[in-house]
Amino acid sequence: MQTSAHALELVEVEKQFGPVRAVDNVSFSVEKGEFFALLGPSGSGKTTLLRIIAGLESAGKGSVHIGGRDVTRKPPYARGIGMVFQDFLLFPHKTVGENISFPLKMKKMPAARQKEQLDWVLELVRMKGFEDRFPNQLSGGQKQRVALARGLVARPDILLLDEPLANLDRELRKEMEVEMRRFQAEIDIPFVYVTHNQEEALTLSNRVAVMKDGRFEQVGDKLELYEAPATAFVASFLGLNNTIVGQVTAQEGGLSTIDWKGIRLPVPTPEGVGVGDSVQYYLRSEKMHIGPLEDTPEGADATRLAARLRDIIFKGQYSDYFVIVENGEEMVISDVPDIKGITIGDQVAVSWLPEDGFAFAAKGDR
């Protein structure tokens, strides 16, 4: 039985391990040429979901469709997938060429066709001339390219990637992020990419699904998730946030005034929240500004607090400024480096627009 011809479609998939529901009634689809990221903390169910797609785990309930074919009961080799793992899983006794060609040998592909596919994928991942080397003669980045080439050599209908950059250093990860976007654009097949690293997910993907406790908290375009998180968890998981919890003391014109340990702050009013309720307010550090205490914030509606500058961490294009505000709480502001006129220990002004943060009803409130 065929469904609509999405490149990948999961329908009401569940997976239970004893008392734990690792995947809880998940449905979604991925289109041809799409780079789709499954993002979440450890234990959120993202790797289990990927293994169900691959056929390495059986779905307790629901169905998996690839290219319109129901593959729920089919073994991995019959699903038309490629797979790339975190630990590369290269055969140490086989050459680069033999490692990459292994899936083709399992398919009993003719030798001439194997050679043709091997040449194509070596060119794609820029490993031409490395065919006769062994894994112990390669750098970490080269091993990752070989693992990617092995996943792509059979020209699968979909490529599944499980934390493939986790074991690489920062500079190499940056390089491989660029390369993987190039690979995916050139071969035009969907990639489904599992990661706990929000920066990787936002850099690589077109769409992102944020997972928590086996369920999707939000699925959508990466910019949409970043700029308009639907839940407190998504807001807290994406970006560097200042988390503020306060009780609503007044409401007017779409804004609520909350009491944050003695400081009154205006925040957007979450749906269903009234006076007396508690609110969680997530304020992205890059949406805030810092300057000398005598500075006037831009915009009449800006919130302004006096604070003491505790520390400055230089990050290159920006710096993180750690401040202690009037109620003793710490906040972090990401702003241009070397702001003139302020040094550690100074009294400073921090400011932001209320609508630049995300407010949600605190758990337990209506």
C-alpha positions as CSV (number, residue, x, y, z in Angstrom):
1,M,0.0,0.0,0.0
2,Q,1.4,3.4,-1.0
3,T,0.9,6.8,0.7
4,S,1.5,10.2,-1.0
5,A,5.0,10.2,-2.4
6,H,6.9,12.1,0.3
7,A,10.6,11.2,0.4
8,L,9.9,10.0,3.9
9,E,6.8,9.8,6.0
10,L,6.2,8.5,9.5
11,V,2.6,7.9,10.7
12,E,1.8,7.7,14.4
13,V,5.1,5.9,15.3
14,E,5.6,4.7,18.8
15,K,8.4,2.8,20.6
16,Q,8.4,1.5,24.1
17,F,11.4,0.3,26.2
18,G,9.9,-1.2,29.3
19,P,8.1,1.6,31.1
20,V,9.7,4.3,29.0
21,R,8.0,5.5,25.8
22,A,11.1,6.5,23.8
23,V,9.0,7.6,20.8
24,D,5.5,8.8,21.5
25,N,3.0,9.0,18.6
26,V,5.3,10.9,16.1
27,S,4.1,11.8,12.6
28,F,6.0,13.9,10.1
29,S,7.2,13.9,6.5
30,V,10.4,15.0,4.6
31,E,10.5,16.1,1.0
32,K,12.9,15.4,-1.7
33,G,16.1,17.5,-1.5
34,E,15.3,18.6,2.1
35,F,17.9,18.8,4.9
36,F,15.8,17.9,8.0
37,A,17.3,17.9,11.6
38,L,16.1,16.0,14.6
39,L,17.3,18.2,17.5
40,G,17.0,17.5,21.2
41,P,18.9,16.7,24.4
42,S,20.1,13.2,25.3
43,G,17.2,10.9,26.0
44,S,14.7,12.8,23.9
45,G,14.2,9.9,21.5
46,K,15.8,11.3,18.4
47,T,18.3,8.4,17.8
48,T,15.6,5.8,18.5
49,L,13.5,7.5,15.9
50,L,16.3,7.5,13.4
51,R,16.9,3.8,14.0
52,I,13.2,3.1,13.4
53,I,13.5,4.9,10.0
54,A,16.6,2.8,9.2
55,G,15.0,-0.5,10.3
56,L,17.5,-1.1,13.0
57,E,14.6,-0.8,15.6
58,S,11.1,-2.0,15.0
59,A,8.2,0.4,15.6
60,G,5.8,-0.7,18.3
61,K,3.0,1.1,16.5
62,G,2.7,3.2,13.3
63,S,4.3,3.0,9.9
64,V,7.3,4.2,8.0
65,H,7.1,5.1,4.3
66,I,10.0,5.9,2.0
67,G,9.2,7.3,-1.5
68,G,5.6,6.2,-1.0
69,R,6.6,2.6,-0.2
70,D,5.6,1.1,3.2
71,V,8.9,-0.2,4.6
72,T,7.7,-0.7,8.2
73,R,8.4,-4.4,8.1
74,K,11.3,-4.4,5.6
75,P,14.9,-4.9,6.7
76,P,17.5,-2.1,6.5
77,Y,19.0,-3.3,3.2
78,A,15.6,-3.2,1.4
79,R,14.7,0.4,2.4
80,G,16.9,2.4,0.0
81,I,18.7,4.3,2.8
82,G,22.3,5.3,3.5
83,M,23.5,5.6,7.1
84,V,26.4,7.6,8.7
85,F,27.2,7.0,12.3
86,Q,29.0,9.1,14.9
87,D,31.9,6.7,15.3
88,F,32.6,6.3,11.5
89,L,32.6,2.4,11.9
90,L,35.2,1.9,9.2
91,F,36.8,-1.5,8.7
92,P,40.4,-1.1,9.8
93,H,41.6,-3.9,7.6
94,K,40.0,-2.5,4.4
95,T,41.3,0.3,2.2
96,V,39.3,3.5,1.7
97,G,38.0,2.2,-1.6
98,E,37.0,-1.1,-0.1
99,N,35.3,0.6,2.8
100,I,33.3,2.8,0.5
101,S,32.4,0.0,-1.9
102,F,31.2,-2.4,0.8
103,P,27.5,-1.6,0.3
104,L,27.8,-2.1,-3.4
105,K,29.4,-5.5,-2.9
106,M,26.6,-6.5,-0.6
107,K,24.2,-5.6,-3.4
108,K,26.3,-7.8,-5.7
109,M,26.7,-4.9,-8.1
110,P,28.8,-5.6,-11.2
111,A,32.5,-4.7,-10.8
112,A,32.4,-2.1,-13.6
113,R,29.4,-0.4,-12.0
114,Q,31.1,-0.4,-8.6
115,K,34.1,1.3,-10.1
116,E,31.9,3.9,-11.7
117,Q,30.1,4.6,-8.4
118,L,33.3,4.7,-6.4
119,D,34.9,7.2,-8.8
120,W,31.8,9.4,-8.6
121,V,31.6,9.5,-4.8
122,L,35.4,10.0,-4.3
123,E,35.1,13.0,-6.5
124,L,32.1,14.3,-4.6
125,V,33.8,14.1,-1.1
126,R,37.2,15.2,-2.5
127,M,39.0,11.9,-1.6
128,K,40.3,11.0,-5.0
129,G,43.7,9.5,-4.7
130,F,43.1,8.1,-1.2
131,E,41.5,4.8,-2.4
132,D,44.4,2.6,-1.3
133,R,45.0,4.1,2.1
134,F,43.8,2.5,5.3
135,P,41.7,4.2,8.0
136,N,44.7,4.5,10.4
137,Q,46.4,6.6,7.7
138,L,43.6,9.2,7.7
139,S,42.8,12.3,9.7
140,G,39.5,12.6,11.6
141,G,38.0,14.7,8.8
142,Q,39.1,12.3,6.1
143,K,37.6,9.4,8.0
144,Q,34.3,11.3,8.2
145,R,34.4,11.9,4.4
146,V,34.9,8.2,3.9
147,A,31.9,7.4,6.1
148,L,29.8,9.9,4.2
149,A,31.0,8.5,0.9
150,R,30.0,5.0,2.0
151,G,26.6,6.2,2.9
152,L,26.1,7.9,-0.4
153,V,27.9,5.5,-2.8
154,A,24.7,3.5,-3.6
155,R,22.8,6.7,-4.3
156,P,20.2,6.0,-1.6
157,D,16.7,7.5,-1.6
158,I,17.5,9.1,1.8
159,L,20.6,9.5,4.0
160,L,20.3,9.2,7.7
161,L,23.1,10.8,9.9
162,D,23.4,10.1,13.6
163,E,25.6,12.8,15.3
164,P,28.2,12.5,12.5
165,L,30.3,15.5,13.6
166,A,30.3,14.8,17.3
167,N,33.9,13.5,17.5
168,L,35.5,16.2,15.4
169,D,37.1,19.4,16.7
170,R,35.4,22.7,16.3
171,E,37.3,23.9,13.2
172,L,36.9,20.5,11.5
173,R,33.1,20.5,12.3
174,K,32.8,24.0,10.7
175,E,34.5,22.7,7.6
176,M,32.4,19.6,7.4
177,E,29.2,21.5,7.9
178,V,30.0,23.5,4.7
179,E,30.9,20.3,2.9
180,M,27.8,18.4,3.9
181,R,25.6,21.2,2.7
182,R,27.5,21.0,-0.6
183,F,27.1,17.2,-0.8
184,Q,23.4,17.4,-0.2
185,A,22.8,20.2,-2.7
186,E,24.8,18.3,-5.4
187,I,23.1,14.9,-5.1
188,D,19.6,16.4,-4.2
189,I,18.4,13.6,-1.8
190,P,17.0,14.3,1.6
191,F,19.2,14.1,4.7
192,V,17.8,13.4,8.1
193,Y,20.3,14.6,10.6
194,V,20.2,13.8,14.4
195,T,22.1,16.1,16.7
196,H,21.9,17.6,20.2
197,N,23.9,20.6,18.9
198,Q,21.6,23.5,18.1
199,E,24.2,25.4,16.2
200,E,24.7,22.4,13.8
201,A,21.0,22.0,13.3
202,L,20.5,25.7,12.5
203,T,23.6,25.8,10.2
204,L,22.8,22.7,8.2
205,S,19.1,22.1,8.0
206,N,16.1,23.6,6.1
207,R,13.6,22.4,8.7
208,V,14.1,21.3,12.3
209,A,12.0,19.1,14.7
210,V,12.8,19.8,18.4
211,M,12.2,16.6,20.4
212,K,11.6,16.2,24.1
213,D,10.5,13.0,25.9
214,G,9.8,11.2,22.7
215,R,7.5,13.8,21.2
216,F,7.9,16.8,18.8
217,E,7.7,20.1,20.7
218,Q,7.8,22.0,17.4
219,V,8.5,21.3,13.7
220,G,9.2,24.0,11.2
221,D,11.6,26.2,9.3
222,K,14.7,26.9,11.4
223,L,14.2,30.7,11.4
224,E,10.6,30.2,12.4
225,L,11.6,28.1,15.4
226,Y,14.3,30.5,16.4
227,E,12.3,33.7,16.1
228,A,8.9,32.3,17.2
229,P,9.3,29.3,19.5
230,A,6.0,27.6,20.3
231,T,6.8,26.3,23.7
232,A,9.0,27.3,26.7
233,F,11.2,24.2,26.0
234,V,12.0,25.3,22.4
235,A,12.7,28.9,23.6
236,S,15.0,27.6,26.2
237,F,16.8,25.1,24.0
238,L,17.6,27.4,21.1
239,G,20.0,30.2,21.6
240,L,21.7,31.7,24.7
241,N,18.9,32.9,26.9
242,N,18.4,34.8,30.1
243,T,15.6,33.0,31.9
244,I,13.4,35.2,34.0
245,V,10.5,33.9,36.1
246,G,8.1,36.4,37.6
247,Q,4.5,36.9,38.8
248,V,2.0,39.1,36.8
249,T,1.1,42.2,38.7
250,A,-0.7,44.2,35.9
251,Q,-1.8,43.9,32.3
252,E,-2.4,46.5,29.6
253,G,-2.2,46.6,25.8
254,G,-0.8,43.2,25.2
255,L,1.9,43.5,27.8
256,S,2.0,42.1,31.3
257,T,4.1,43.6,34.1
258,I,5.8,40.9,36.1
259,D,7.6,41.1,39.4
260,W,11.0,39.5,39.0
261,K,12.4,39.4,42.6
262,G,11.6,43.0,43.2
263,I,12.2,44.3,39.6
264,R,9.1,45.2,37.5
265,L,9.4,44.2,33.9
266,P,7.0,44.4,30.9
267,V,6.7,41.2,28.9
268,P,4.4,40.0,26.1
269,T,1.2,38.5,27.6
270,P,1.1,34.7,27.1
271,E,-2.3,33.3,26.1
272,G,-4.5,32.5,29.0
273,V,-2.3,34.2,31.6
274,G,-3.8,36.7,34.1
275,V,-2.8,38.8,37.1
276,G,-1.4,36.6,39.8
277,D,-0.1,33.9,37.4
278,S,3.6,33.1,37.0
279,V,5.4,33.7,33.7
280,Q,8.6,32.3,32.2
281,Y,10.4,35.0,30.1
282,Y,13.2,34.0,27.8
283,L,15.4,36.8,26.6
284,R,18.1,36.1,24.0
285,S,21.4,37.6,24.9
286,E,22.0,39.0,21.4
287,K,18.8,41.0,21.5
288,M,20.1,43.0,24.5
289,H,22.5,46.0,24.6
290,I,24.9,47.3,27.2
291,G,26.6,50.6,27.7
292,P,27.7,53.2,30.2
293,L,25.2,53.9,33.0
294,E,24.4,57.4,31.6
295,D,23.4,56.0,28.2
296,T,19.8,56.3,27.1
297,P,18.4,53.2,25.4
298,E,17.2,53.4,21.8
299,G,13.4,53.5,21.6
300,A,10.9,54.9,24.1
301,D,9.5,51.4,24.8
302,A,12.9,49.8,25.7
303,T,13.3,48.2,29.1
304,R,16.4,49.6,31.0
305,L,18.1,48.2,34.1
306,A,21.2,49.4,36.0
307,A,23.7,46.7,36.7
308,R,27.3,46.0,37.7
309,L,29.6,44.5,35.0
310,R,31.1,41.4,36.5
311,D,33.0,39.9,33.5
312,I,33.6,40.2,29.8
313,I,34.4,37.2,27.6
314,F,35.7,38.0,24.1
315,K,34.3,35.7,21.4
316,G,35.7,37.4,18.3
317,Q,32.9,39.1,16.4
318,Y,31.1,39.7,19.7
319,S,31.7,39.6,23.5
320,D,29.6,38.1,26.3
321,Y,29.1,40.7,29.1
322,F,28.1,39.2,32.5
323,V,26.2,41.7,34.7
324,I,24.6,41.6,38.1
325,V,21.3,43.6,38.1
326,E,19.7,45.4,41.0
327,N,18.0,42.2,42.5
328,G,21.3,40.3,42.6
329,E,20.5,38.1,39.6
330,E,23.0,37.6,36.8
331,M,22.3,38.3,33.1
332,V,24.4,37.9,30.0
333,I,24.4,40.3,27.0
334,S,26.0,39.5,23.7
335,D,27.1,42.8,22.1
336,V,29.9,44.2,20.0
337,P,33.3,43.8,21.6
338,D,35.2,46.5,23.4
339,I,32.3,48.9,24.1
340,K,34.1,52.2,24.9
341,G,33.7,53.6,28.4
342,I,32.9,50.4,30.3
343,T,35.3,48.0,32.2
344,I,34.8,45.2,34.6
345,G,33.4,46.5,37.9
346,D,31.6,49.5,36.4
347,Q,28.0,50.4,36.8
348,V,26.4,50.0,33.4
349,A,23.0,50.1,31.7
350,V,21.4,47.1,30.0
351,S,18.4,47.5,27.7
352,W,16.1,45.5,25.4
353,L,12.7,45.7,23.8
354,P,10.0,43.6,25.6
355,E,8.8,42.0,22.4
356,D,12.3,40.7,21.7
357,G,11.8,38.1,24.5
358,F,9.4,35.1,24.6
359,A,6.9,34.7,27.5
360,F,5.1,31.5,28.5
361,A,2.8,30.5,31.3
362,A,4.9,28.9,34.0
363,K,4.1,25.3,34.7
364,G,1.3,24.8,37.1
365,D,-0.5,28.0,36.1
366,R,-3.6,28.2,33.9
